[in-house]
Amino acid sequence: MKDTKKRIALLGAGPSGLFMYKRLVESGISNLEIEIFERKQQLGAGMPYSVEGANREHITNVSGNEIPTIVTSIQQWINEVDGNVLEPYNITPKNFNDYKVLPRLLFGTYLEDQFKLLQAKAKKLGITTVLHKGIEVTDIVDKPELDQVLVEFEGSGIEAFDHVVICTGHNWPKTNEGKVDGYFDSPYPPAKLALKINHPLAIRGSSLTAIDAIRTLARSNGSFTLNKTGMLDFEPAKGSEDFRMVMHSRNGLLPAVRFHLEDSHLQNNSLLTPDEIEQNISKNDGFLSLDFIFEKDFKDLFKGKDPEFYAYIKDMTIEEFVDDAMGFRENLNPFALLRLEYEEAEKSIKRHKSIYWKELLAVLSFAMNYPAKYFSAEDMLRLQKVLMPLISVVIAFVPQTSCRELLALHHAGRLDIVAVGQESDVEINDNGGITYHFTGDDSQHNSVRYKTFVDCVGQPHLAYEDFPFKSLLDAKAVSPAKLRFRSADNGKTTLKSGNKKVKKEVDDYYLEVPGISINDNFQVVNLQGKESDRIFIMAVPYIGGFNPDYSGLDFSEAASLKILNVICN
Ligand SMILES: Cc1cc2nc3c(=O)[nH]c(=O)nc-3n(C[C@H](O)[C@H](O)[C@H](O)COP(=O)(O)OP(=O)(O)OC[C@H]3O[C@@H](n4cnc5c(N)ncnc54)[C@H](O)[C@@H]3O)c2cc1C
């Protein structure tokens, strides 16, 4: 007898797998058989909230009220969980409130418990869940003729499914780590950075990934104490007298500080609807205009919220707005600005009042995810060159405790930042360590040797060739993401200027963007341009071209709903 159950595989059980599981369990479909493959033993926590991505000192950059509900709220979980779980973090139901950020490892335990609650719910509803813990998926084979997908996993296992959702998440490729003394390709897992260091070390990057590394390295080489002003002092440990960290970033800027968000989930009812986006595309030779998105999903939102700011920006182009916002940041010492923004954010949190332009920039970044695949190559280049540098600085939302540590380290002469421009280069030294070559603000060429180097540029957008499930590549069941130039002349000029991502196809020019092609519902798209009804992807590093923003848990919640709608239909 034919099994009429719909068989669905979730590959990876981090936050994306968890949200997808929740959607399926709550979908109202009962003839479901869900198999979950996770290479770790812990379900739900994924990379950032497990020991793969955090030590005890690492915290989320969102607070309880900003986290989409899974089964129980964080507050409820904190009230009910065994005190031993909270004790290492000095958290009690009394001193916790929903506006606080959380230790990432504790958040991972919360996610793990949510997974268990969902499993119980599924069981009650008659939904079968099969868990494959500690099992790595090695390949995926599409079988269009059978309308099935085969999942191959460790130990020569192979199983067939109706739908597969790829939720394999973060990947930090290793190039030199382990081969070059003192070289770290990423700061993860952070336990590896618990090192005693008595020399200056280089950090590439200055955003949240860099701050993760800084917090671990600082603890291994000194300690923080609370001073009379409520801020922190840093004292180096004996044997770490020469310990010093130097961040290197293109523009020499630090990320902005977390403040009170008026709308905690980056959703906004005034954003463009899919119909309005569609209309703009059809009026615009098949391309969505970046200026239109900037006008409607950013500037117009200020009309009601901050009319004064609206009047200030209403006639600005994207370039003018970015120049204005960046100019302000570039003219101040980054640590002085951090201190100012820290104070501004404290007020915002105390008064529960947002800093609208920053919040709405985060909304814009989130909103641009869906339509990014409809931009012309020209607009994508503008987005990458002009808007993304500002967005990445502003929406990192550095938590207050991280801020206090950065300020204390800088004050103690243990942390600095240098601008290295667009053309910096990291040379590997034969006898270990690196030499950083860059042109500084003074236009002088610098070459500085470091015995220790930690690459903290954040999760890279991975290329099409890096896609891990090779049978899908071989069968051309997935295809590279690319955007057409609106004007062939522009494409030709960009190609001539040396941009290796530009390719000519017949009479048109295309810009290759990172990762594989997807449609609006996260279905993979084959080389013929046809979306798959069987294979979906939520692993953001592999879809970075068509889904450029990494909005964490909000993304997992939104993408899982779109996928569910396709599976249900
Ligand atoms: C350091 C860091 C901190 C972050 N902090 C925040 C934050 O505070 N707030 C926020 O909203 N977002 C944050 N983010 C964004 C973050 O990406 C998401 O919150 C979330 O981790 C994404 O979940 P995911 O399930 O897609 O990926 P992951 O968390 O990477 O989970 C993927 C899972 O798949 C498993 N897996 C991978 N490959 C295989 C395979 N072949 N077979 C079987 N299993 C596999 C992994 O073991 C893992 O459990 C952070 C990101 C990083 C890198």
The ligand as an ORCA input file, in Angstrom:
! r2SCAN-3c Opt
* xyz 0 1
  C      28.479     34.707     15.953
  C      27.076     35.016     15.534
  C      26.186     35.603     16.417
  C      24.892     35.869     16.023
  N      24.047     36.453     16.906
  C      22.763     36.717     16.547
  C      21.854     37.312     17.462
  O      22.220     37.641     18.570
  N      20.592     37.520     17.051
  C      20.151     37.172     15.808
  O      18.977     37.368     15.477
  N      20.995     36.617     14.927
  C      22.278     36.395     15.260
  N      23.135     35.818     14.366
  C      22.601     35.458     13.050
  C      22.437     33.941     13.010
  O      22.928     33.595     11.806
  C      21.056     33.364     13.225
  O      20.495     33.824     14.407
  C      20.991     31.825     13.237
  O      22.111     31.210     13.804
  C      20.830     31.236     11.864
  O      20.434     29.921     12.061
  P      20.640     28.771     11.010
  O      19.887     27.618     11.532
  O      20.306     29.278      9.668
  O      22.205     28.488     10.992
  P      23.152     27.804     12.091
  O      22.969     28.474     13.391
  O      24.510     27.796     11.509
  O      22.632     26.311     12.215
  C      22.834     25.353     11.212
  C      22.752     23.967     11.816
  O      22.925     23.012     10.786
  C      23.838     22.005     11.205
  N      24.498     21.480      9.988
  C      25.322     22.148      9.163
  N      25.704     21.361      8.135
  C      25.103     20.167      8.316
  C      25.097     18.937      7.584
  N      25.763     18.798      6.440
  N      24.365     17.900      8.071
  C      23.647     18.035      9.232
  N      23.628     19.166      9.963
  C      24.328     20.235      9.507
  C      24.784     22.733     12.136
  O      25.409     21.831     13.024
  C      23.851     23.709     12.830
  O      23.278     23.163     13.983
  C      24.458     35.546     14.722
  C      25.363     34.957     13.831
  C      26.650     34.701     14.231
  C      27.599     34.075     13.265
*
